[in-house]
Amino acid sequence: MEPGTLEKKMNLLSVDQKHRLENMVDAMLSDSNIHISDTDNSEGKQIPESFKIKAGFGGGKGIFGSIADDFDAPLDDFKDYM
């Protein structure tokens, strides 16, 4: 399906039909054990707990993994310019 196709089709529905569609989507999500509060993105995919950032200082600690030991080392691509 092309991006935006579903939205275009939904805009053609009446208000009553949109409410019925919303109820059907809620039922499908419930069947799949997916709750709106568990999703933080537009695709509706669940975000793993390890990627959720907690509020406050240090909330993102550990989500980036480890940084290589040679992170600050000069890159070979720029040898001609040094």
C-alpha positions in Angstrom: 0.0 0.0 0.0 1.3 3.4 -0.9 2.0 5.9 1.9 -1.0 8.0 2.7 -3.5 5.7 0.9 -5.2 4.6 4.1 -5.5 8.2 5.3 -7.1 9.3 2.0 -9.6 6.4 2.2 -10.4 7.3 5.8 -11.1 10.9 4.9 -13.9 9.7 2.6 -15.8 8.0 5.4 -18.6 9.6 7.4 -18.2 10.4 11.1 -20.2 7.3 12.0 -18.1 5.1 9.8 -14.9 6.5 11.3 -16.1 5.6 14.8 -16.9 2.1 13.6 -13.5 1.8 12.0 -11.9 3.0 15.2 -13.7 0.4 17.2 -12.6 -2.3 14.7 -8.9 -1.2 15.0 -9.1 -1.1 18.8 -10.5 -4.7 18.7 -7.7 -5.9 16.4 -5.1 -4.2 18.6 -6.6 -5.8 21.7 -6.5 -9.2 20.0 -2.8 -8.7 19.4 -2.2 -7.5 23.0 -1.1 -4.1 21.8 -2.2 -1.1 23.8 -2.0 2.5 22.7 0.0 3.4 25.8 2.7 0.8 24.7 3.2 2.5 21.4 5.2 5.7 20.9 5.5 5.9 17.1 3.3 6.4 14.1 3.4 2.8 12.8 1.9 1.4 16.0 4.8 -1.0 16.6 5.7 -1.7 20.2 8.9 -0.1 21.4 11.2 -2.4 23.5 11.5 -1.3 27.1 15.3 -0.9 26.7 14.7 1.9 24.1 12.2 3.9 26.2 13.9 6.9 27.7 13.1 7.7 31.3 12.6 11.3 32.4 15.3 13.1 34.3 19.1 13.2 34.3 20.7 10.0 33.1 17.4 8.8 31.6 19.1 7.7 28.4 21.9 5.8 30.1 22.7 2.6 28.4 20.5 3.0 25.3 23.5 3.7 23.0 25.6 0.7 23.9 29.3 1.1 24.1 31.6 3.5 22.3 34.6 2.1 20.6 38.0 2.8 22.2 39.3 4.6 19.1 36.3 6.9 18.8 38.4 10.0 18.9 41.1 8.6 16.6 41.6 10.4 13.2 39.7 8.9 10.3 41.7 7.4 7.4 39.4 9.2 4.9 40.8 12.6 6.1 44.6 11.7 5.9 45.0 13.9 2.8 43.8 16.9 4.6 45.9 16.6 7.7 
